[in-house]
Amino acid sequence: MIRTATAEDVPAIHAMVRELAEYEKALDEAKATEEQLREALFGERPAAYAHVAVSDDDGEVVGFALWFLNFSTWRGVHGMYLEDLYVRPGRRGGGYGKALLRELARICVERGYGRLEWSVLNWNAPSIAFYESLGARPQDEWTVYRLTDRALAELGGA
């Protein structure tokens, strides 16, 4: 079962964000707090949105998708950027990841969004195979750049 996340889901989402960061070998970079996630998802001006996968057996939140809107100047419409997709290891293979992506794709189609896109680590072969099985294709011509921490502060004049 897939549903829109509620404020009560924030502790589970936060825990899974940390699990995902550990899986991606970057737990030390996962600094977000539950309160920050609560504000980002449910504050006065939400910056992101989330859906959760809930087990039919026990009602446990077993996965989540956290996303936000982007915009394509070439297509002239919004798109959806999937920041995180995660299903707890013991629940993988149960269709939760596909169901989460299907729900996001449904929202894109319903709202006229032109793209659903995300990033995946080059070494994450299981996820790459899963995404490609759904018809997703890598954008090999593009390289993601990022400014954080000191470099961001220096460029920003701090």
C-alpha positions as CSV (number, residue, x, y, z in Angstrom):
1,M,0.0,0.0,0.0
2,I,1.3,3.4,-1.0
3,R,0.0,6.6,0.6
4,T,1.0,10.2,1.1
5,A,3.2,10.6,4.1
6,T,1.9,12.3,7.2
7,A,3.7,14.2,10.0
8,E,3.4,11.0,12.1
9,D,5.6,9.2,9.5
10,V,8.6,11.6,10.0
11,P,10.4,9.4,12.6
12,A,10.2,6.4,10.3
13,I,11.3,8.5,7.3
14,H,14.2,10.0,9.3
15,A,15.3,6.5,10.3
16,M,15.2,5.3,6.8
17,V,17.1,8.3,5.5
18,R,19.9,7.3,7.9
19,E,19.7,3.7,6.8
20,L,20.0,4.8,3.2
21,A,23.0,7.1,4.0
22,E,24.7,4.1,5.7
23,Y,24.0,1.9,2.7
24,E,25.5,4.6,0.5
25,K,28.6,4.7,2.7
26,A,27.9,8.4,3.7
27,L,26.3,8.3,7.1
28,D,28.5,11.1,8.3
29,E,26.9,13.3,5.7
30,A,23.3,12.7,6.8
31,K,22.8,15.6,9.2
32,A,19.1,16.2,8.8
33,T,17.1,16.0,12.0
34,E,13.5,14.9,12.4
35,E,12.5,18.5,13.0
36,Q,14.1,19.6,9.7
37,L,12.3,16.9,7.8
38,R,9.0,17.8,9.5
39,E,9.4,21.4,8.6
40,A,10.5,20.6,5.0
41,L,7.5,18.3,4.4
42,F,4.8,19.8,6.6
43,G,5.8,23.3,7.4
44,E,4.2,26.5,6.3
45,R,6.0,26.4,2.9
46,P,6.8,22.7,2.1
47,A,10.0,22.2,0.2
48,A,9.4,18.6,-0.5
49,Y,6.8,15.8,-0.5
50,A,6.9,12.2,0.5
51,H,5.0,9.0,0.0
52,V,5.4,5.9,2.1
53,A,5.1,2.2,1.5
54,V,3.1,0.5,4.2
55,S,3.1,-3.3,4.8
56,D,-0.3,-4.9,4.4
57,D,0.7,-7.4,7.0
58,D,1.5,-5.2,10.0
59,G,1.0,-1.6,8.9
60,E,4.7,-0.8,9.3
61,V,6.2,1.9,7.1
62,V,8.7,-0.1,5.1
63,G,9.8,2.4,2.4
64,F,9.5,5.9,1.2
65,A,10.0,8.2,-1.7
66,L,10.9,11.9,-1.1
67,W,10.6,14.3,-4.0
68,F,10.3,17.9,-5.0
69,L,9.4,19.8,-8.1
70,N,11.9,21.0,-10.7
71,F,11.3,22.9,-13.9
72,S,12.4,22.2,-17.5
73,T,12.9,25.4,-19.6
74,W,13.1,23.1,-22.7
75,R,9.7,21.5,-22.0
76,G,8.1,24.5,-20.3
77,V,6.6,22.4,-17.5
78,H,7.4,21.1,-14.1
79,G,9.1,17.8,-13.5
80,M,9.6,15.7,-10.4
81,Y,13.0,15.1,-8.9
82,L,13.2,12.0,-6.7
83,E,15.6,12.8,-3.9
84,D,15.4,9.5,-2.1
85,L,13.8,6.1,-2.8
86,Y,14.3,3.5,-0.1
87,V,12.8,0.2,0.9
88,R,14.1,-1.5,4.0
89,P,16.3,-4.5,3.1
90,G,14.1,-7.1,4.7
91,R,11.1,-5.9,2.6
92,R,12.9,-5.6,-0.8
93,G,11.5,-7.8,-3.6
94,G,7.9,-7.3,-2.4
95,G,7.0,-4.7,-5.0
96,Y,7.2,-1.7,-2.7
97,G,9.9,0.2,-4.7
98,K,8.0,-0.3,-7.9
99,A,4.7,0.7,-6.3
100,L,6.3,3.9,-5.0
101,L,7.7,4.8,-8.5
102,R,4.4,3.9,-10.1
103,E,2.6,6.4,-7.8
104,L,5.1,9.1,-8.6
105,A,4.8,8.4,-12.3
106,R,1.0,8.5,-11.9
107,I,1.2,12.0,-10.3
108,C,3.5,13.2,-13.1
109,V,1.0,12.1,-15.7
110,E,-2.0,13.4,-13.9
111,R,-0.4,16.8,-13.3
112,G,1.3,17.1,-16.7
113,Y,4.8,17.0,-15.4
114,G,7.3,16.3,-18.2
115,R,9.9,14.3,-16.3
116,L,10.6,12.0,-13.3
117,E,14.3,11.9,-12.7
118,W,16.8,11.0,-10.0
119,S,20.4,10.1,-9.4
120,V,21.9,6.8,-8.6
121,L,25.4,5.9,-7.4
122,N,27.5,4.3,-10.2
123,W,28.4,1.3,-8.0
124,N,24.8,0.6,-7.0
125,A,24.2,-2.2,-9.6
126,P,21.0,-3.7,-8.0
127,S,19.3,-0.3,-8.1
128,I,20.5,0.5,-11.6
129,A,19.2,-2.9,-12.8
130,F,15.8,-2.2,-11.1
131,Y,15.4,1.2,-12.6
132,E,16.4,0.0,-16.1
133,S,13.8,-2.8,-15.8
134,L,11.2,-0.1,-15.5
135,G,12.3,1.7,-18.6
136,A,14.5,4.4,-17.0
137,R,17.7,5.3,-18.9
138,P,20.9,6.9,-17.6
139,Q,21.7,10.4,-18.8
140,D,25.3,9.7,-19.7
141,E,26.0,13.1,-21.3
142,W,25.4,14.9,-18.0
143,T,27.6,15.2,-15.0
144,V,26.1,16.4,-11.7
145,Y,28.1,19.2,-9.9
146,R,27.6,20.2,-6.3
147,L,28.7,23.0,-4.0
148,T,28.6,22.3,-0.3
149,D,30.1,23.4,3.0
150,R,33.2,25.5,2.6
151,A,33.1,25.9,-1.2
152,L,29.5,27.0,-1.0
153,A,30.2,29.5,1.8
154,E,33.2,30.9,0.0
155,L,31.4,31.3,-3.3
156,G,28.4,32.8,-1.4
157,G,30.7,35.4,0.2
158,A,30.5,34.1,3.8
